[in-house]
Amino acid sequence: MVNKVEKPLILIVDDTPENLDVLGGILGKEYQVKAAVNGVKALKIAQGEKKPDMILLDIMMPDMDGYEVCRRLKANPATANIPVIFVTAKTKPEDERMGLELGAVDTSQSQSVRQSLNCELKPNLLCMIKSGLWKLWFRSVPVSC
């Protein structure tokens, strides 16, 4: 009997359906993907029985922004260790600093979600998840597999 290796689960949180479609399309071949269109749904999924291995989180969302979602994730012992990467159009250094201070492992500041994922995030995701390096990884620490 062959054991089937379960793909890591990535939770994508974005209030723009097109972004969810793009990210899901890119990641869906290599990862299990769940999507949430708002912070409340994201928290519910993250606190579920099967926890995501990583969360890609938009900052600018109505009702509950990504910063608040991250704050709540990190305050809950059941979700505190899930790595969060902000995927956002925000480009100011203070936006990145705020995300890192809240516990995100990185902020991808690209105008193009597709380019950001292919160039910055995708090469690192599986390596980070499998090795646990996400706990140590910041922009200043290169990840090598």
C-alpha positions in Angstrom: 0.0 0.0 0.0 1.4 3.4 -1.0 1.0 6.3 1.5 -0.2 9.4 -0.2 1.6 12.4 1.0 -0.8 15.1 2.0 -0.1 18.5 0.4 0.4 21.5 2.7 -2.7 23.6 3.2 -2.5 27.3 2.3 -5.3 29.7 3.4 -5.7 32.7 1.2 -7.6 35.7 2.6 -8.6 38.5 0.3 -11.8 40.4 -0.3 -11.2 40.5 -4.1 -12.4 37.3 -5.7 -10.1 37.8 -8.7 -7.1 37.7 -6.3 -8.4 34.6 -4.7 -8.8 33.0 -8.2 -5.2 34.0 -9.3 -3.6 32.8 -6.1 -5.6 29.7 -5.9 -4.8 28.9 -9.5 -1.1 29.3 -9.0 -0.9 27.4 -5.7 -3.5 24.8 -6.4 -1.2 22.5 -8.3 1.3 22.1 -5.4 -0.8 22.8 -2.3 -4.3 22.4 -0.9 -5.9 25.8 -1.0 -8.7 27.2 1.1 -10.0 30.8 0.5 -11.7 33.3 2.7 -13.2 36.6 1.6 -13.1 38.3 5.0 -11.4 38.1 8.3 -14.2 36.4 10.2 -14.2 33.5 7.7 -10.4 33.4 7.8 -10.4 33.0 11.6 -13.0 30.3 11.5 -11.0 28.3 9.0 -7.8 28.8 10.9 -9.4 27.6 14.1 -10.9 24.6 12.4 -9.9 20.9 12.8 -7.4 21.1 9.9 -5.2 24.1 10.5 -3.5 25.8 7.6 0.2 25.4 7.2 0.5 29.0 6.1 -1.8 32.0 5.6 -1.5 34.5 2.7 -3.4 37.6 4.0 -4.5 40.8 2.4 -4.2 43.9 4.6 -6.9 46.1 3.1 -10.3 44.5 3.7 -13.6 45.9 5.0 -14.9 45.2 8.5 -11.8 43.5 9.8 -8.5 44.4 8.1 -5.6 42.0 7.8 -3.7 43.5 10.7 -6.6 42.7 13.0 -6.9 39.2 11.6 -3.1 38.6 12.3 -3.4 40.1 15.8 -6.2 37.7 16.6 -4.4 34.7 15.1 -1.3 35.4 17.1 -3.3 36.0 20.3 -4.9 32.5 20.1 -2.6 29.7 21.2 -4.4 27.4 18.7 -3.4 29.5 15.8 -0.4 31.5 17.0 2.2 29.3 15.3 0.6 29.5 11.8 2.9 31.6 9.6 1.3 34.6 8.0 2.6 36.4 4.9 0.8 39.7 4.0 0.2 40.0 0.3 -0.7 43.6 -0.3 -0.4 46.6 -2.6 0.7 48.7 0.3 4.3 49.8 -0.2 5.2 52.0 2.8 7.9 50.7 5.2 5.6 51.4 8.2 3.0 48.9 6.7 5.7 46.2 6.5 6.9 47.0 10.0 3.4 46.8 11.4 2.9 43.4 9.9 6.2 42.1 11.2 5.5 43.5 14.7 2.1 41.7 14.7 3.9 38.4 14.0 3.8 38.0 10.2 6.9 36.3 8.7 6.9 38.6 5.7 5.1 41.1 3.6 5.0 40.8 -0.2 4.8 44.3 -1.5 4.0 43.8 -5.2 1.5 45.6 -7.5 1.1 42.3 -9.3 -0.1 39.4 -7.1 0.9 36.9 -9.8 4.4 38.3 -10.1 4.7 38.5 -6.3 3.8 34.9 -5.8 5.9 33.5 -8.6 9.0 35.6 -7.8 8.9 36.1 -4.0 6.7 33.6 -2.3 6.2 30.4 -4.2 9.8 29.3 -4.3 10.0 29.6 -0.5 6.6 28.2 0.7 7.2 24.4 0.5 10.7 24.7 1.8 9.6 26.9 4.7 6.6 24.7 5.6 8.5 21.4 5.4 11.6 22.5 7.3 9.9 24.8 9.8 12.2 27.6 8.7 9.3 30.0 8.6 9.9 30.4 12.3 13.3 32.0 11.6 12.8 33.5 8.1 12.7 37.2 7.6 13.9 39.1 4.6 17.4 39.3 6.0 17.7 35.5 6.4 17.9 33.7 3.0 16.1 30.4 2.8 18.0 27.6 1.0 16.7 24.0 0.6 
